[in-house]
Amino acid sequence: MVNGIYTIDAHCHIYPEKIAAKAVAGTDNFYGENSVGKGTVEDLIERGDRAGIDCFIVQSVATTPRQVASINNFIATSVAANPERLVGLGTLHPESEDIKGDIEQIIALGLKGVKLHPDIQAFKIDDYRCLKIYELCEENGLPILMHTGDNRYDYSNPNRLLPILDIYKNLTVIGAHLGGWSIWEEAVSKYKDCKNFYVDCSSSFNYIDKETAKRIIRAYGADKVLFGTDYPMWSHKSELEYFFSLGLDEQEIMSILNINAKKLFNLE
């Protein structure tokens, strides 16, 4: 626990040990960063324990359709081996020939939602091939944790996501990185009144100052924000230290560290 609060890290990436180093290096290259962690379940739990994290929402991303089933099985197996610590999200790919079957697998495996990364998976959020994903996730009550924002590309920026939020009004989307990595101000101005849009604070604190972070969190509303580290990229300890230095009140802190993730991923 952190300051007596059961704390959930809502954004963690894990990989099989034999490919973890390569996968982490690929992500580092994409973002121009140097991850602090190894990307394995063992390393995640060990590092989280030192910081007081109680629960980790784990995920990975399929860069081709043929990876979907194996990644979802890996995530589910990892959760089954650590049921008190891990909650799993499934992956999907818009080029899959059987999106319905992929979602049925996610549900059968007991995974709690879906992770999409339009920029790494190289699809635009409003691509027609994705509409079946949104339709079925809405129908089955599966929240989507989605990478949002990148000033280098036009895959996941507000112009792509806003029409989807308007069409699929009962679909829950959690926009990673305060709704827009590298375009934080544009994101909050466009999304702050979207009722079915939430955000996590992963991979944001290292790029924006504390006053800006606090203002953005309160613009969304603390009941719409989840704590996340984007493990293995950042240190749980430093992310928590930054978070607690923002001067949020007790109810805001509880909502962000615990209540919102429990609600969205049905963890009660």
VENNOR-V282666 format. One record per backbone hydrogen bond with DSSP energy under -0.5 kcal/mol. NH is the residue of the N-H (numbers start at 1). CO is the residue of the C=O. E is the energy in kcal/mol with one decimal. If there is no record, write none. Layout:
# VENNOR-V282666
nh=NH co=CO e=E
nh=NH co=CO e=E
This chain:
# VENNOR-V282666
nh=2 co=5 e=-2.3
nh=3 co=1 e=-0.6
nh=5 co=2 e=-1.9
nh=7 co=5 e=-0.6
nh=8 co=257 e=-2.6
nh=9 co=55 e=-2.9
nh=10 co=8 e=-0.8
nh=10 co=227 e=-2.8
nh=12 co=57 e=-1.8
nh=13 co=231 e=-3.0
nh=14 co=59 e=-1.8
nh=15 co=39 e=-2.3
nh=19 co=16 e=-1.6
nh=20 co=16 e=-1.2
nh=21 co=17 e=-0.5
nh=23 co=19 e=-2.5
nh=24 co=20 e=-2.8
nh=25 co=21 e=-2.1
nh=26 co=22 e=-1.9
nh=27 co=23 e=-1.9
nh=28 co=24 e=-2.6
nh=29 co=25 e=-2.1
nh=30 co=26 e=-1.7
nh=31 co=27 e=-2.1
nh=32 co=28 e=-2.0
nh=33 co=28 e=-1.6
nh=35 co=33 e=-0.5
nh=36 co=232 e=-1.4
nh=37 co=232 e=-2.5
nh=44 co=40 e=-2.5
nh=45 co=41 e=-2.6
nh=46 co=42 e=-2.2
nh=47 co=43 e=-2.7
nh=48 co=44 e=-2.8
nh=49 co=45 e=-2.7
nh=50 co=46 e=-1.5
nh=51 co=47 e=-0.9
nh=51 co=48 e=-0.7
nh=52 co=48 e=-1.1
nh=52 co=49 e=-0.6
nh=53 co=48 e=-2.5
nh=54 co=7 e=-2.0
nh=55 co=7 e=-1.8
nh=56 co=85 e=-3.1
nh=57 co=9 e=-3.0
nh=58 co=56 e=-0.8
nh=58 co=87 e=-3.0
nh=59 co=12 e=-1.7
nh=63 co=61 e=-0.6
nh=67 co=64 e=-1.5
nh=68 co=65 e=-1.4
nh=71 co=67 e=-2.5
nh=72 co=68 e=-2.5
nh=73 co=69 e=-2.2
nh=74 co=70 e=-2.2
nh=75 co=71 e=-2.7
nh=76 co=72 e=-2.3
nh=77 co=73 e=-2.6
nh=78 co=74 e=-2.3
nh=79 co=75 e=-2.3
nh=80 co=76 e=-2.5
nh=81 co=77 e=-1.6
nh=82 co=78 e=-0.8
nh=82 co=79 e=-0.9
nh=83 co=80 e=-0.5
nh=85 co=82 e=-1.6
nh=86 co=82 e=-2.5
nh=87 co=56 e=-2.4
nh=89 co=58 e=-2.2
nh=90 co=113 e=-2.9
nh=92 co=115 e=-0.7
nh=96 co=93 e=-2.0
nh=102 co=98 e=-2.2
nh=103 co=99 e=-2.4
nh=104 co=100 e=-2.2
nh=105 co=101 e=-2.0
nh=106 co=102 e=-2.1
nh=107 co=103 e=-2.3
nh=108 co=104 e=-2.5
nh=109 co=105 e=-2.3
nh=110 co=107 e=-1.3
nh=111 co=106 e=-2.0
nh=112 co=88 e=-3.0
nh=114 co=143 e=-2.4
nh=115 co=90 e=-3.0
nh=116 co=145 e=-2.1
nh=121 co=117 e=-3.2
nh=122 co=118 e=-0.9
nh=123 co=118 e=-1.9
nh=125 co=155 e=-2.4
nh=127 co=124 e=-2.5
nh=130 co=127 e=-2.2
nh=131 co=128 e=-1.0
nh=133 co=130 e=-0.6
nh=134 co=130 e=-1.9
nh=135 co=131 e=-2.7
nh=136 co=132 e=-2.4
nh=137 co=133 e=-2.6
nh=138 co=134 e=-2.5
nh=139 co=135 e=-2.2
nh=140 co=136 e=-2.1
nh=141 co=137 e=-0.6
nh=141 co=138 e=-0.9
nh=142 co=137 e=-2.6
nh=143 co=112 e=-0.6
nh=143 co=141 e=-0.7
nh=144 co=172 e=-2.7
nh=145 co=114 e=-3.1
nh=145 co=143 e=-0.6
nh=146 co=144 e=-0.8
nh=146 co=174 e=-2.6
nh=147 co=116 e=-2.4
nh=149 co=156 e=-1.4
nh=153 co=150 e=-1.3
nh=160 co=157 e=-2.2
nh=161 co=157 e=-1.4
nh=162 co=158 e=-2.7
nh=164 co=161 e=-0.6
nh=165 co=161 e=-2.2
nh=166 co=162 e=-1.7
nh=167 co=163 e=-1.8
nh=168 co=164 e=-2.9
nh=169 co=167 e=-1.2
nh=171 co=168 e=-1.7
nh=173 co=171 e=-0.6
nh=173 co=196 e=-2.2
nh=174 co=144 e=-3.2
nh=175 co=173 e=-0.7
nh=175 co=198 e=-3.5
nh=176 co=146 e=-2.9
nh=176 co=174 e=-0.7
nh=178 co=200 e=-4.1
nh=179 co=175 e=-1.1
nh=180 co=177 e=-1.8
nh=181 co=148 e=-3.1
nh=183 co=180 e=-1.8
nh=187 co=183 e=-2.5
nh=188 co=184 e=-2.3
nh=189 co=185 e=-1.8
nh=190 co=186 e=-1.6
nh=191 co=187 e=-2.7
nh=192 co=188 e=-1.6
nh=194 co=191 e=-2.7
nh=195 co=193 e=-0.7
nh=197 co=194 e=-1.4
nh=198 co=173 e=-2.9
nh=199 co=224 e=-2.6
nh=200 co=175 e=-1.6
nh=201 co=226 e=-1.9
nh=204 co=201 e=-0.8
nh=205 co=201 e=-0.7
nh=207 co=204 e=-2.2
nh=208 co=204 e=-1.3
nh=213 co=209 e=-2.4
nh=214 co=210 e=-2.6
nh=215 co=211 e=-2.2
nh=216 co=212 e=-2.6
nh=217 co=213 e=-2.5
nh=218 co=214 e=-2.2
nh=219 co=215 e=-1.8
nh=220 co=216 e=-2.2
nh=221 co=217 e=-2.3
nh=224 co=221 e=-2.6
nh=225 co=222 e=-1.1
nh=226 co=199 e=-2.1
nh=227 co=256 e=-2.0
nh=230 co=11 e=-1.8
nh=231 co=11 e=-1.0
nh=233 co=230 e=-2.5
nh=234 co=229 e=-0.5
nh=239 co=235 e=-2.3
nh=240 co=236 e=-2.4
nh=241 co=237 e=-2.3
nh=242 co=238 e=-2.2
nh=243 co=239 e=-2.3
nh=244 co=240 e=-2.8
nh=245 co=241 e=-1.2
nh=246 co=243 e=-1.4
nh=247 co=244 e=-0.8
nh=253 co=249 e=-2.4
nh=254 co=250 e=-2.3
nh=255 co=251 e=-2.3
nh=256 co=252 e=-2.2
nh=257 co=253 e=-2.5
nh=258 co=254 e=-1.7
nh=259 co=254 e=-1.9
nh=260 co=255 e=-2.4
nh=262 co=258 e=-2.0
nh=263 co=259 e=-2.2
nh=264 co=260 e=-2.8
nh=265 co=261 e=-2.4
nh=266 co=263 e=-0.9
nh=267 co=262 e=-2.5
nh=268 co=262 e=-0.5
